[in-house]
Structures are given as structure tokens and as C-alpha cells.
Amino acid sequence: QVQLVESGGGLVQAGGSLRLSCAASGRTFSNYAMGWFRQAPGKEREFVAAISWTGGSTDYADSVKCRFTISRSVASTTVYLLMNNLKPEDTAVYYCAADGSLRTVIAAANNYWGQGTQVTVSS
């Protein structure tokens, strides 16, 4: 069992930055790939970024590549999403996710999910 708790969301003006954190607990956490998804009002949940359990591989949605950076602690207990140059279209609830590989966490068929944290970007 993996439990995920997001934090770090809030209100920020366009062009600003936020760092989201996902604290994970569970005996097998170090073997999980981690990801971030977001869901804006009236839209389906979409993939944002993911990182392998070793931290050696990452993947990003085209819309956030070069603005957002996903990372994880050396101990692999916390995953971060550093969001730079935020835009109003980044406004969404951001969810942390975990599964066994980059491929499966991105596919999101059987992910563990956090409760979400709200990010609001004003113009």
C-alpha cells in the first residue's frame, strides 16, 4: 500500500513559480515510478510529468516541458514538481500518482492517487 499526500499549491500570479511536494509512505515506495497529473474545471485529468523510481528517467507533457521539473529525494520518500513561468492555463488541481513504471504511471490505469492540491494562476 502506498499513501500519497500533496502540498505546496496556492495562488500565484502569471510568471511566478511554485513547488509542489508529494510525500509518500509505504514499504515499497522506492520501487514505484511517480507522476503528476492535473485536472482543470470542465476537462479530463491530464498527464503532466513522471519520474522513474531510480530518478534516472523522466517524461513531461509537451505543454510543460522546459517550464516544469520533476525530481525526487535521494531517499525517494518525496517527489517534487517545480513549476516555473506559470500561466493561467496551468490552473488546475494537481494530483500525485504512483505505479510500477513510467509507462504504467503515465497510462494511469491502476495508479495510487493523492488527494490533490489546488494551483491557481492569475493573470
Z-matrix of the N, CA and C atoms (Angstrom, degrees):
N
C 1 1.438
C 2 1.528 1 109.21
N 3 1.323 2 115.81 1 137.21
C 4 1.459 3 122.50 2 177.85
C 5 1.520 4 108.18 3 -123.90
N 6 1.316 5 115.92 4 130.20
C 7 1.449 6 122.20 5 175.71
C 8 1.524 7 108.70 6 -112.25
N 9 1.325 8 116.46 7 132.00
C 10 1.454 9 122.87 8 -175.99
C 11 1.517 10 109.58 9 -122.82
N 12 1.322 11 116.47 10 132.79
C 13 1.458 12 122.00 11 179.74
C 14 1.520 13 108.73 12 -131.58
N 15 1.335 14 116.23 13 116.21
C 16 1.456 15 121.57 14 179.61
C 17 1.524 16 110.86 15 -88.82
N 18 1.324 17 115.07 16 153.84
C 19 1.445 18 121.84 17 172.95
C 20 1.521 19 108.72 18 -155.69
N 21 1.312 20 116.65 19 167.90
C 22 1.453 21 121.83 20 174.87
C 23 1.508 22 115.52 21 104.75
N 24 1.317 23 117.74 22 -5.68
C 25 1.446 24 119.62 23 177.61
C 26 1.510 25 111.77 24 -70.89
N 27 1.317 26 115.43 25 169.42
C 28 1.448 27 120.42 26 179.59
C 29 1.502 28 111.49 27 166.02
N 30 1.318 29 114.83 28 -165.99
C 31 1.458 30 122.98 29 -179.91
C 32 1.520 31 109.38 30 -102.12
N 33 1.315 32 116.38 31 129.55
C 34 1.454 33 121.46 32 -179.42
C 35 1.520 34 109.00 33 -143.21
N 36 1.317 35 116.52 34 149.17
C 37 1.454 36 120.53 35 176.63
C 38 1.523 37 110.88 36 -79.59
N 39 1.320 38 115.52 37 153.42
C 40 1.455 39 120.62 38 177.34
C 41 1.520 40 110.47 39 -53.10
N 42 1.315 41 115.31 40 137.22
C 43 1.449 42 121.83 41 -176.85
C 44 1.511 43 114.10 42 92.78
N 45 1.314 44 116.90 43 -11.83
C 46 1.445 45 121.12 44 -179.71
C 47 1.517 46 112.61 45 -84.23
N 48 1.320 47 114.81 46 -175.67
C 49 1.458 48 121.57 47 -175.94
C 50 1.518 49 110.85 48 -131.80
N 51 1.311 50 115.37 49 151.85
C 52 1.453 51 123.61 50 171.41
C 53 1.515 52 108.11 51 -141.65
N 54 1.321 53 115.93 52 152.07
C 55 1.450 54 121.31 53 171.19
C 56 1.515 55 109.12 54 -120.64
N 57 1.313 56 115.69 55 117.87
C 58 1.443 57 121.72 56 175.41
C 59 1.521 58 109.90 57 -89.75
N 60 1.310 59 115.53 58 146.18
C 61 1.455 60 121.53 59 176.90
C 62 1.518 61 109.65 60 -123.61
N 63 1.301 62 115.98 61 146.82
C 64 1.455 63 122.79 62 174.66
C 65 1.515 64 107.67 63 -129.99
N 66 1.305 65 115.91 64 108.14
C 67 1.455 66 121.57 65 178.04
C 68 1.518 67 109.24 66 -89.89
N 69 1.308 68 116.16 67 126.87
C 70 1.453 69 121.88 68 -176.09
C 71 1.514 70 110.89 69 -115.07
N 72 1.300 71 115.05 70 145.67
C 73 1.452 72 121.05 71 173.82
C 74 1.521 73 109.37 72 -135.50
N 75 1.311 74 115.69 73 150.43
C 76 1.445 75 121.01 74 -178.10
C 77 1.515 76 110.21 75 139.41
N 78 1.293 77 116.57 76 146.39
C 79 1.465 78 120.81 77 -172.40
C 80 1.518 79 113.64 78 -67.62
N 81 1.338 80 118.21 79 -21.72
C 82 1.465 81 121.37 80 -177.86
C 83 1.523 82 112.96 81 -107.74
N 84 1.325 83 117.62 82 15.61
C 85 1.454 84 120.09 83 -175.57
C 86 1.525 85 112.62 84 -55.21
N 87 1.307 86 118.56 85 -40.80
C 88 1.457 87 121.09 86 -175.24
C 89 1.521 88 113.18 87 -63.48
N 90 1.302 89 118.38 88 -15.75
C 91 1.460 90 122.66 89 179.53
C 92 1.524 91 113.58 90 -96.39
N 93 1.313 92 117.50 91 5.40
C 94 1.457 93 121.84 92 -176.29
C 95 1.517 94 111.58 93 -102.68
N 96 1.326 95 115.38 94 135.87
C 97 1.450 96 120.41 95 162.52
C 98 1.525 97 108.40 96 -73.76
N 99 1.315 98 116.05 97 148.76
C 100 1.450 99 121.68 98 -177.43
C 101 1.514 100 109.98 99 -123.04
N 102 1.307 101 115.87 100 150.84
C 103 1.449 102 119.74 101 179.46
C 104 1.510 103 112.35 102 -146.96
N 105 1.312 104 113.93 103 165.38
C 106 1.455 105 122.42 104 172.81
C 107 1.521 106 109.05 105 -121.55
N 108 1.313 107 115.56 106 135.05
C 109 1.448 108 123.82 107 174.12
C 110 1.513 109 108.20 108 -126.15
N 111 1.315 110 116.42 109 163.55
C 112 1.458 111 119.85 110 176.04
C 113 1.516 112 109.94 111 -142.23
N 114 1.320 113 114.92 112 154.55
C 115 1.448 114 121.29 113 178.07
C 116 1.517 115 108.92 114 -137.99
N 117 1.311 116 115.20 115 117.78
C 118 1.453 117 122.26 116 177.40
C 119 1.525 118 109.56 117 -93.43
N 120 1.325 119 117.46 118 158.38
C 121 1.470 120 119.67 119 179.15
C 122 1.520 121 112.08 120 -54.93
N 123 1.320 122 116.26 121 131.45
C 124 1.452 123 121.66 122 178.08
C 125 1.510 124 115.44 123 76.38
N 126 1.322 125 117.88 124 5.27
C 127 1.454 126 121.16 125 -178.78
C 128 1.521 127 111.18 126 -123.42
N 129 1.323 128 115.55 127 160.74
C 130 1.451 129 121.37 128 175.34
C 131 1.524 130 110.15 129 -76.20
N 132 1.309 131 115.19 130 157.25
C 133 1.449 132 119.75 131 175.42
C 134 1.533 133 109.62 132 -64.75
N 135 1.325 134 116.37 133 135.73
C 136 1.449 135 120.66 134 -177.80
C 137 1.520 136 111.29 135 -127.08
N 138 1.311 137 114.14 136 151.32
C 139 1.453 138 121.79 137 178.82
C 140 1.519 139 110.83 138 -70.64
N 141 1.332 140 116.15 139 141.01
C 142 1.453 141 121.99 140 177.62
C 143 1.525 142 111.37 141 -115.87
N 144 1.321 143 117.20 142 -56.28
C 145 1.459 144 121.53 143 -176.04
C 146 1.512 145 109.63 144 -161.46
N 147 1.333 146 116.19 145 157.31
C 148 1.450 147 121.15 146 177.50
C 149 1.515 148 109.96 147 -149.01
N 150 1.324 149 115.84 148 157.82
C 151 1.454 150 122.21 149 -179.75
C 152 1.520 151 108.96 150 -143.05
N 153 1.328 152 116.09 151 141.05
C 154 1.453 153 120.87 152 179.29
C 155 1.518 154 110.93 153 -70.48
N 156 1.333 155 115.64 154 165.38
C 157 1.464 156 118.65 155 -178.19
C 158 1.518 157 112.19 156 -66.33
N 159 1.318 158 118.29 157 -25.02
C 160 1.463 159 121.41 158 176.03
C 161 1.528 160 112.27 159 -83.84
N 162 1.306 161 117.03 160 -15.17
C 163 1.452 162 121.20 161 -173.65
C 164 1.511 163 114.19 162 81.73
N 165 1.328 164 117.72 163 1.61
C 166 1.447 165 121.37 164 -175.06
C 167 1.513 166 115.54 165 -82.72
N 168 1.312 167 117.49 166 -15.89
C 169 1.455 168 121.63 167 -179.13
C 170 1.515 169 109.80 168 -131.96
N 171 1.313 170 115.78 169 140.50
C 172 1.461 171 121.80 170 177.30
C 173 1.517 172 109.92 171 -135.89
N 174 1.314 173 115.20 172 161.95
C 175 1.452 174 121.37 173 175.31
C 176 1.515 175 107.83 174 -146.75
N 177 1.324 176 116.11 175 146.61
C 178 1.453 177 122.05 176 -177.70
C 179 1.513 178 110.48 177 -136.65
N 180 1.321 179 114.79 178 148.73
C 181 1.452 180 119.37 179 167.82
C 182 1.527 181 109.24 180 -67.55
N 183 1.323 182 116.40 181 146.40
C 184 1.455 183 119.86 182 -179.11
C 185 1.529 184 112.31 183 -58.06
N 186 1.319 185 116.94 184 -32.22
C 187 1.450 186 120.85 185 -176.18
C 188 1.524 187 113.67 186 -68.97
N 189 1.325 188 117.80 187 -19.08
C 190 1.463 189 120.69 188 -177.12
C 191 1.518 190 113.25 189 -117.79
N 192 1.319 191 117.42 190 -9.59
C 193 1.456 192 120.73 191 -179.20
C 194 1.526 193 109.84 192 -57.55
N 195 1.322 194 116.45 193 135.61
C 196 1.464 195 125.74 194 -178.21
C 197 1.524 196 113.03 195 79.06
N 198 1.324 197 118.22 196 -4.99
C 199 1.457 198 121.37 197 172.07
C 200 1.525 199 112.02 198 -111.49
N 201 1.321 200 116.81 199 -38.26
C 202 1.460 201 121.93 200 -177.53
C 203 1.522 202 109.64 201 -106.77
N 204 1.323 203 116.33 202 148.47
C 205 1.448 204 122.39 203 176.75
C 206 1.516 205 109.71 204 -133.44
N 207 1.322 206 116.26 205 125.07
C 208 1.453 207 120.89 206 175.75
C 209 1.520 208 108.70 207 -98.45
N 210 1.314 209 116.64 208 141.31
C 211 1.451 210 121.74 209 178.89
C 212 1.515 211 109.17 210 -151.31
N 213 1.319 212 115.78 211 167.61
C 214 1.456 213 119.87 212 175.94
C 215 1.515 214 109.28 213 -140.16
N 216 1.308 215 115.81 214 155.94
C 217 1.447 216 120.97 215 -178.79
C 218 1.518 217 110.68 216 -69.20
N 219 1.329 218 114.93 217 160.32
C 220 1.458 219 119.73 218 176.37
C 221 1.519 220 110.96 219 -57.55
N 222 1.313 221 116.00 220 -38.44
C 223 1.458 222 121.07 221 179.64
C 224 1.527 223 113.02 222 -76.93
N 225 1.329 224 117.27 223 -9.56
C 226 1.466 225 123.68 224 178.90
C 227 1.525 226 112.71 225 61.72
N 228 1.312 227 115.63 226 32.95
C 229 1.453 228 119.77 227 177.37
C 230 1.526 229 112.80 228 -103.27
N 231 1.326 230 116.94 229 -15.45
C 232 1.454 231 121.69 230 179.87
C 233 1.519 232 109.91 231 -136.97
N 234 1.315 233 116.02 232 135.78
C 235 1.458 234 122.89 233 176.21
C 236 1.519 235 108.29 234 -114.89
N 237 1.321 236 115.98 235 140.39
C 238 1.449 237 121.89 236 -175.78
C 239 1.522 238 111.10 237 -120.64
N 240 1.307 239 115.13 238 152.86
C 241 1.453 240 121.75 239 169.44
C 242 1.517 241 107.42 240 -130.23
N 243 1.322 242 116.30 241 106.44
C 244 1.454 243 121.54 242 176.25
C 245 1.522 244 108.07 243 -88.05
N 246 1.311 245 116.33 244 120.30
C 247 1.453 246 122.58 245 -175.81
C 248 1.519 247 108.25 246 -113.73
N 249 1.316 248 115.91 247 113.46
C 250 1.450 249 122.70 248 178.55
C 251 1.519 250 110.60 249 -109.17
N 252 1.325 251 115.68 250 158.62
C 253 1.467 252 121.96 251 178.45
C 254 1.521 253 111.47 252 48.63
N 255 1.303 254 115.46 253 52.67
C 256 1.459 255 120.41 254 -177.52
C 257 1.518 256 111.68 255 -64.77
N 258 1.323 257 114.43 256 145.39
C 259 1.451 258 123.07 257 -179.04
C 260 1.519 259 109.57 258 -121.57
N 261 1.330 260 117.99 259 155.15
C 262 1.469 261 119.16 260 178.86
C 263 1.524 262 113.36 261 -54.33
N 264 1.319 263 118.26 262 -33.19
C 265 1.454 264 120.98 263 179.34
C 266 1.522 265 113.35 264 -70.35
N 267 1.328 266 117.93 265 -7.66
C 268 1.458 267 121.51 266 172.88
C 269 1.526 268 112.25 267 -80.75
N 270 1.310 269 117.74 268 -7.94
C 271 1.456 270 121.47 269 -179.87
C 272 1.522 271 110.19 270 -60.75
N 273 1.321 272 116.22 271 124.70
C 274 1.458 273 121.77 272 -176.94
C 275 1.514 274 108.78 273 -177.93
N 276 1.318 275 114.97 274 169.25
C 277 1.452 276 120.48 275 164.80
C 278 1.522 277 107.12 276 -86.63
N 279 1.307 278 116.84 277 127.32
C 280 1.453 279 122.57 278 -178.50
C 281 1.521 280 109.75 279 -102.16
N 282 1.326 281 115.61 280 130.19
C 283 1.450 282 122.75 281 -176.99
C 284 1.519 283 111.03 282 -116.97
N 285 1.292 284 116.19 283 136.35
C 286 1.444 285 122.92 284 171.77
C 287 1.526 286 109.00 285 -87.41
N 288 1.329 287 116.56 286 144.18
C 289 1.453 288 121.82 287 -178.26
C 290 1.519 289 110.72 288 -138.74
N 291 1.319 290 115.89 289 155.93
C 292 1.457 291 121.71 290 178.53
C 293 1.519 292 110.35 291 -142.96
N 294 1.326 293 115.90 292 141.53
C 295 1.450 294 122.78 293 173.24
C 296 1.530 295 107.41 294 -160.72
N 297 1.324 296 117.06 295 -175.32
C 298 1.457 297 120.87 296 -168.64
C 299 1.512 298 116.66 297 -77.86
N 300 1.326 299 118.84 298 -16.12
C 301 1.457 300 121.49 299 -177.34
C 302 1.518 301 109.79 300 -155.46
N 303 1.320 302 115.94 301 164.66
C 304 1.459 303 119.92 302 173.69
C 305 1.521 304 110.98 303 -55.39
N 306 1.327 305 116.47 304 -45.78
C 307 1.458 306 120.58 305 -177.63
C 308 1.520 307 111.64 306 -58.97
N 309 1.317 308 117.03 307 -46.80
C 310 1.456 309 119.42 308 -174.80
C 311 1.525 310 112.52 309 -77.66
N 312 1.319 311 118.35 310 -33.40
C 313 1.452 312 117.99 311 178.19
C 314 1.531 313 110.21 312 -68.59
N 315 1.317 314 117.28 313 -35.45
C 316 1.455 315 120.44 314 176.67
C 317 1.523 316 110.74 315 -68.46
N 318 1.326 317 117.01 316 -39.99
C 319 1.465 318 120.97 317 177.60
C 320 1.521 319 111.98 318 -64.64
N 321 1.321 320 116.59 319 -31.21
C 322 1.470 321 123.92 320 170.93
C 323 1.523 322 113.73 321 61.92
N 324 1.329 323 117.16 322 29.97
C 325 1.457 324 120.19 323 179.62
C 326 1.524 325 111.83 324 -76.82
N 327 1.319 326 117.47 325 -34.57
C 328 1.455 327 121.38 326 -175.16
C 329 1.516 328 112.13 327 -137.98
N 330 1.322 329 117.08 328 35.72
C 331 1.450 330 120.69 329 -177.61
C 332 1.519 331 112.79 330 -70.29
N 333 1.325 332 114.85 331 149.28
C 334 1.446 333 120.55 332 157.60
C 335 1.525 334 106.90 333 -77.60
N 336 1.323 335 116.30 334 144.45
C 337 1.460 336 121.48 335 -176.64
C 338 1.513 337 111.72 336 -128.43
N 339 1.320 338 115.69 337 143.39
C 340 1.444 339 121.11 338 167.13
C 341 1.513 340 110.53 339 -81.41
N 342 1.316 341 115.80 340 179.53
C 343 1.459 342 121.13 341 -175.96
C 344 1.523 343 113.28 342 -83.67
N 345 1.313 344 117.46 343 -14.39
C 346 1.449 345 122.22 344 179.06
C 347 1.516 346 113.21 345 96.34
N 348 1.322 347 115.45 346 151.55
C 349 1.453 348 122.14 347 174.90
C 350 1.527 349 108.47 348 -137.74
N 351 1.318 350 116.06 349 135.39
C 352 1.459 351 121.38 350 -173.98
C 353 1.523 352 111.06 351 -81.14
N 354 1.322 353 115.71 352 131.16
C 355 1.459 354 122.83 353 171.59
C 356 1.515 355 107.68 354 -119.21
N 357 1.316 356 116.34 355 122.61
C 358 1.454 357 121.56 356 179.15
C 359 1.518 358 108.68 357 -123.60
N 360 1.318 359 116.27 358 124.02
C 361 1.458 360 122.61 359 -178.63
C 362 1.519 361 108.06 360 -113.48
N 363 1.310 362 116.45 361 117.78
C 364 1.456 363 121.59 362 -179.24
C 365 1.520 364 110.62 363 -94.57
N 366 1.317 365 115.76 364 152.46
C 367 1.448 366 121.22 365 179.91
C 368 1.515 367 111.55 366 -85.37
